[in-house]
Amino acid sequence: MTLFRTPRLLAPRLLAPRLLACLGLISAVTLTASVGHAQSAPGVSVNHGWALATAAVGDPTTGYFTLTNTAGTPDTLTKAACPIADHTIMRDATGKTIDHLVIAPGQTVIFGPQGPSLALSDTHFQLFRHAVVPCSLDFEQSGAIQLMLHVEPKDATAYTKPMGE
Amino acid sequence: MTEDQLYQGNRRYSSWSLRGWLAVRLAGLDVQDTVIPLQGGDTAAIKAVSPSGMVPYLVHQGAEIWDSLAIIEYCAEFHPALWPADRIARAHARAIAAEMHSGFRALRLAMPMNLMRSLPGVGQTPDSLADIARIEQIWHSTAARFGAGGPFLFGAELTGVDIMFAPVCARFLIYQPPLSAGGLAYINVVRQHKLVAAWYDLAAAEPASWLVAKYEEIT
């Protein structure tokens, strides 16, 4: 779903003065389905991307998402990169750095607080709640897939489903 | 006829011209609009009039200004509200206006402005999306600290900072990258401003002969 189909489509509900009052005070409603979603490539889909808010420039954060391999063959995640940070590292559930992750046919892998994760360090700016952080994931079979991390509060433990997703 | 002129490129494509025009109109300067159709590269007619060979170029009461941020500064001499009154807020405004002026190259390259097109999903590269994330962070932090209820970045009125970001808002409406709810609300309120709306109307009225193939062929 895309909210804006043409430049002239200005959703009236977005124009209410109170809603427009302050960017920092607008509700948590996320109006694009693509937030927290990533593009699908044949075989692997990436969904429910989220990350933790930060307090300042340079602060580290952690990124999570869900991988599903719908192909009949295994695929391997070989690299993750989020250009808003100097370094993006893949970690397993113990926190150990990994350089690849095999996803079996039909398997779903949840990157989450209890599982593998992405560690972003030396971030280029503060990540505010509701921000959208772009990343890319490289797979041996599926190629590069775009991942969007929807920023949750820094003490969040789970992904908050945006409206419309 | 006044000899004072604001030379501009096509309203449809020229993001820098949009900035200059908004500042001049907001300041109420009595200048004539002169649009020089772009040719998609070197445009001889622009080189013939502008010291930098680029637009916008403002000629006003003996002053000649050929840079959009400099035009905003010049217009602020007539309309000080283009910058926030408070020193700290004004410093912040100038800092982010300058960042917009000199940065975000990846976004500019990936998502050129064409006001009459809708290209959702086009131009999303890791670098352009990183630029967008930074722009959203600027908007969020500025509104939170200085917005005072909005709807613009420094409060109730359009300022030079909003003018600097106006073409970015246009790009976001055209290419529809993933944005926060706050970002979506902001680009809509900028689009609704009467001067921005007027610019869109002028763009829509441009003749077909002014279309530039390389800008129209983006898919």
Interface residues (C-beta under 8 A of the other chain):
Chain A: T2 L3 F4 R5 T6 P7 L10 A11 L14 L15 P17 L19 L20 A21 C22 L23 G24 L25 I26 S27 A28 V29 T30 L31 T32 S34 V35 A81 P83 I84 H124 F125 Q126 L127 F128 H130 A131 V132 V133 P134 C135 S136 Q146 M148
Chain B: L115 M116 S118 P120 Q124 P126 D127 L129 A130 I132 A133 R134 E136 Q137 W139 H140 S141 T142 A143 A144 G147 A148 G149 G150 P151 L153 A170 L173 I174 Q176 P178 L179 S180 A181 G182 G183 L184 A185 Y186 N188 V189 R191 Q192 Y200
